[in-house]
């Protein structure tokens, strides 16, 4: 592999960065909102699953009172 000079490397980086398609502000907002919604749904799911397992183990061990 041929060595490149630092100046040539920076020129290549600038060229490649120009090829990047950046998301619009709207796309970023929608994606961020979807991530928050999915995180909340996952938290609710695991809360319910934990409560069910806690109830089941308590029932199994006779600790439910």
N, CA and C of each residue as an Amber inpcrd file, in Angstrom:
protein
   195
   0.8590000  -1.1730000   0.0000000   0.0000000   0.0000000   0.0000000
   0.9060000   1.2370000   0.0000000   0.6120000   2.1420000  -0.8930000
   1.4380000   3.3460000  -1.0330000   1.1710000   4.3140000   0.1130000
   2.2470000   4.9490000   0.5750000   2.0970000   5.9450000   1.6340000
   1.6250000   7.2560000   1.0240000   0.7860000   7.9440000   1.7840000
   0.3020000   9.2530000   1.3360000   0.8040000  10.3160000   2.3070000
   0.9990000  11.4940000   1.7800000   1.4460000  12.5970000   2.6250000
   0.2650000  13.0990000   3.4580000   0.5440000  13.7690000   4.5600000
  -0.5510000  14.2940000   5.3940000  -1.4830000  15.2370000   4.6190000
  -0.9280000  16.0520000   3.7300000  -1.7510000  16.9710000   2.9460000
  -2.6780000  16.2020000   2.0060000  -2.1380000  15.1870000   1.3620000
  -2.9510000  14.3670000   0.4520000  -4.0350000  13.6210000   1.2350000
  -3.6750000  13.1360000   2.4170000  -4.6500000  12.4530000   3.2660000
  -5.8040000  13.3830000   3.6270000  -5.4970000  14.6110000   4.0330000
  -6.5450000  15.5670000   4.3890000  -7.4350000  15.8880000   3.1950000
  -6.8510000  15.9600000   2.0080000  -7.6400000  16.2040000   0.7930000
  -8.5870000  15.0320000   0.5390000  -8.1020000  13.8150000   0.7570000
  -8.9510000  12.6350000   0.5690000 -10.0860000  12.6040000   1.5930000
  -9.7620000  12.9710000   2.8230000 -10.7910000  13.0160000   3.8720000
 -11.8540000  14.0370000   3.5160000 -11.4350000  15.1940000   3.0580000
 -12.3950000  16.2460000   2.6800000 -13.2850000  15.7860000   1.5200000
 -12.6980000  15.0940000   0.5550000 -13.4620000  14.5750000  -0.5830000
 -14.4890000  13.5520000  -0.1140000 -14.0670000  12.6380000   0.7580000
 -14.9880000  11.6100000   1.2510000 -16.0860000  12.2130000   2.1210000
 -15.7520000  13.1930000   2.9290000 -16.7560000  13.8520000   3.7730000
 -17.7980000  14.5620000   2.9230000 -17.3850000  15.0390000   1.7560000
 -18.3300000  15.6910000   0.8550000 -19.3310000  14.7250000   0.2530000
 -19.0130000  13.4430000   0.2540000 -19.9040000  12.4210000  -0.3060000
 -20.9700000  11.9580000   0.6850000 -20.8060000  12.3270000   1.9480000
 -21.7330000  11.8800000   2.9920000 -23.0890000  12.5540000   2.8090000
 -24.1390000  11.7640000   2.9260000 -25.4980000  12.3100000   2.8890000
 -25.9650000  12.4610000   4.3280000 -26.0520000  13.6860000   4.7910000
 -26.4420000  13.9530000   6.1680000 -27.9620000  14.0010000   6.2790000
 -28.5270000  13.5170000   7.3960000 -29.9860000  13.5720000   7.5610000
 -30.4510000  15.0120000   7.7620000 -31.6920000  15.2540000   7.3650000
 -32.2700000  16.5820000   7.5680000 -32.6530000  16.7370000   9.0400000
 -32.9540000  17.9650000   9.4190000 -33.3730000  18.2290000  10.8050000
 -34.6440000  17.4360000  11.1250000 -35.5590000  17.3480000  10.1680000
 -36.8150000  16.6180000  10.3740000 -36.5540000  15.1230000  10.5710000
 -35.6710000  14.5480000   9.7480000 -35.3370000  13.1310000   9.8890000
 -34.6910000  12.8480000  11.2430000 -33.8300000  13.7420000  11.6740000
 -33.1700000  13.5820000  12.9730000 -34.1850000  13.6550000  14.1060000
 -35.1270000  14.5830000  14.0250000 -36.1560000  14.7210000  15.0650000
 -37.0440000  13.4800000  15.1080000 -37.4540000  12.9780000  13.9510000
 -38.3090000  11.7880000  13.9050000 -37.5720000  10.5810000  14.4770000
 -36.3170000  10.4080000  14.0830000 -35.5280000   9.2780000  14.5780000
 -35.3290000   9.3660000  16.0870000 -35.0330000  10.5530000  16.5850000
 -34.8430000  10.7380000  18.0210000 -36.1300000  10.4180000  18.7810000
 -37.2590000  10.8780000  18.2680000 -38.5520000  10.6010000  18.8980000
 -38.8290000   9.1030000  18.9260000 -38.5420000   8.4240000  17.8250000
 -38.7670000   6.9800000  17.7740000 -37.8770000   6.2390000  18.7740000
 -36.6470000   6.6860000  18.9430000 -35.7460000   6.0570000  19.9150000
 -36.3040000   6.2220000  21.3250000 -36.7870000   7.4150000  21.6610000
 -37.3650000   7.6320000  22.9920000 -38.6080000   6.7740000  23.2040000
 -39.4630000   6.6810000  22.1810000 -40.6800000   5.8660000  22.2940000
 -40.3110000   4.3990000  22.5050000 -39.3500000   3.8900000  21.7380000
 -38.9520000   2.4910000  21.8720000 -38.3030000   2.2340000  23.2390000
 -37.5400000   3.1960000  23.7530000 -36.9200000   3.0370000  25.0770000
 -37.9920000   2.9790000  26.1620000 -39.0120000   3.8160000  26.0500000
 -40.1090000   3.8070000  27.0210000 -40.8840000   2.4930000  26.9500000
 -41.1720000   2.0210000  25.7270000 -41.8800000   0.7510000  25.5760000
 -41.0580000  -0.4130000  26.1290000 -39.7540000  -0.4040000  25.8930000
 -38.8960000  -1.4650000  26.4290000 -38.8820000  -1.4170000  27.9550000
 -38.8270000  -0.2140000  28.5250000 -38.8250000  -0.0750000  29.9840000
 -40.1290000  -0.6050000  30.5760000 -41.2450000  -0.2920000  29.9440000
 -42.5430000  -0.7890000  30.4240000 -42.6020000  -2.3070000  30.3230000
 -42.1420000  -2.8490000  29.1960000 -42.1420000  -4.3040000  29.0080000
 -41.3340000  -4.9890000  30.1050000 -40.1090000  -4.4950000  30.3480000
 -39.2680000  -5.1390000  31.3500000 -39.7980000  -4.9310000  32.7650000
 -40.4710000  -3.8150000  33.0280000 -41.1050000  -3.6040000  34.3240000
 -42.1930000  -4.6510000  34.5550000 -43.0480000  -4.8440000  33.5510000
 -44.1310000  -5.8280000  33.6770000 -43.5520000  -7.2350000  33.7850000
 -42.5500000  -7.5620000  32.9680000 -41.9360000  -8.8860000  33.0360000
 -41.3140000  -9.1270000  34.4070000 -40.6580000  -8.1220000  34.9580000
 -40.0440000  -8.2550000  36.2800000 -41.1130000  -8.4510000  37.3520000
 -42.2120000  -7.7150000  37.2570000 -43.2860000  -7.8550000  38.2400000
 -43.8980000  -9.2530000  38.1880000 -44.0840000  -9.7770000  36.9780000
 -44.6530000 -11.1230000  36.8230000 -43.6930000 -12.1700000  37.3870000
 -42.3950000 -12.0290000  37.0680000 -41.4210000 -12.9980000  37.5920000
 -41.3080000 -12.9020000  39.1090000 -41.3590000 -11.6880000  39.6370000
 -41.3130000 -11.5000000  41.0870000 -42.5150000 -12.1700000  41.7440000
 -43.6820000 -11.9920000  41.1720000 -44.8980000 -12.6190000  41.6910000
 -44.7830000 -14.1380000  41.6080000 -44.2900000 -14.6520000  40.4780000
 -44.1630000 -16.1050000  40.2960000 -43.1690000 -16.7290000  41.2610000
 -42.0320000 -16.1010000  41.4510000 -41.0380000 -16.6280000  42.3900000
 -41.5740000 -16.5530000  43.8100000 -42.2400000 -15.4720000  44.1500000
 -42.8250000 -15.3470000  45.4760000 -43.8760000 -16.4220000  45.7200000
 -44.6730000 -16.6930000  44.7170000 -45.6850000 -17.7310000  44.8160000
 -45.0360000 -19.1020000  44.9630000 -44.0110000 -19.3220000  44.1800000
 -43.3000000 -20.6020000  44.1950000 -42.6150000 -20.8630000  45.5260000
 -42.0580000 -19.8450000  46.1120000 -41.3490000 -20.0010000  47.3820000
 -42.2560000 -19.7750000  48.6000000 -43.4820000 -19.4400000  48.3770000
 -44.4260000 -19.2400000  49.4780000 -44.1690000 -17.9590000  50.2640000
 -43.6260000 -16.9430000  49.5840000 -43.3160000 -15.6920000  50.2560000
 -44.3780000 -14.6100000  50.0160000 -45.4320000 -14.9710000  49.3070000
 -46.4050000 -13.9400000  48.9110000 -47.3590000 -13.5780000  50.0420000
 -47.1950000 -14.1320000  51.1830000 -47.9860000 -13.7080000  52.3300000
 -49.1780000 -14.5580000  52.5150000
